[in-house]
């Protein structure tokens, strides 16, 4: 997944939380912990592993000290060693899920999700993108569940879900190509888009129309419509969807629900500071790719 919120490091530019000046009155700052956090932010900004020598040079710390930091983080699974490089480990997700459970987005969206579930009498979900998966951060279940199962923190393949498709559609061409390069997309039903080229073409249409459908692609007998949610910068930060059994989700009903989901997504986006009239700010990777001067 493209990491939009984590600080990056390019051409030796130091990033992440600044290590406080020891001459300042920061009585409670642990310098070694501050350095460890900067290293974690650095690793979070890169898709490829970083070598010890590179990290030491960029963060102005001795290799011996940095090695102790990395080995400690490695023991807890926060960092993984790959060859002569280091990258983030799976335990970082524990922190992420803890954050998601208290995410302001959930609090802002919850009343709108509840209203949407009442208006449609179907299951309403809020999700974010994590690589090629969607992670559910809020769910309002309908009175008639009928097999629409899900839980907060649950994951589903992005290519097989309406939510995943509206989130993937927001990635720029280069970011999407990197994500799909060499990926083996799961085929959950005979309707699932599992070939990267077919998915890429489909996402172009999703981006233009502003919503996505799941027509029995995640599970036979289930249909879904999803719409993206924008933050104050104009970037897509989540998606909201309505899902139901196929005999409750005819084409006419899908069209009606789509309008309700569009309104709910617009209301949530507005609460997050989104102004559709304002020009979208470039993503971090786009800014870094722009030549200076």
Buried (B, 14 or more C-beta within 10 A) or exposed (E): BBBBEBBBBEEEEEBBEEBEEEEEEEEEEEEEEBBBBBBBBBBBBBEEBBEBEBBBEBBEBEEEEBBEBBEEBBEEBBBBBEEEBBBBBEBBBEEBBEEBEEBEBBEBBBEBBEBBBEBBEBBBBBBBBBEBBBBBBBBBBBEEEBEBEBEBEBBBBBBBBBBBBBBBBBBBEEBBEBBBEEBEBBBBBEBBBBEBEEBBEBBEEBBEEEBBBBBBBBBEBBBBBBBBBBBEBBBBBBBBBBBBBBEBBEEEBBEBBBEBBBBBBBBBBEBBEBEEEEEEEBBBBEEEEEEEE
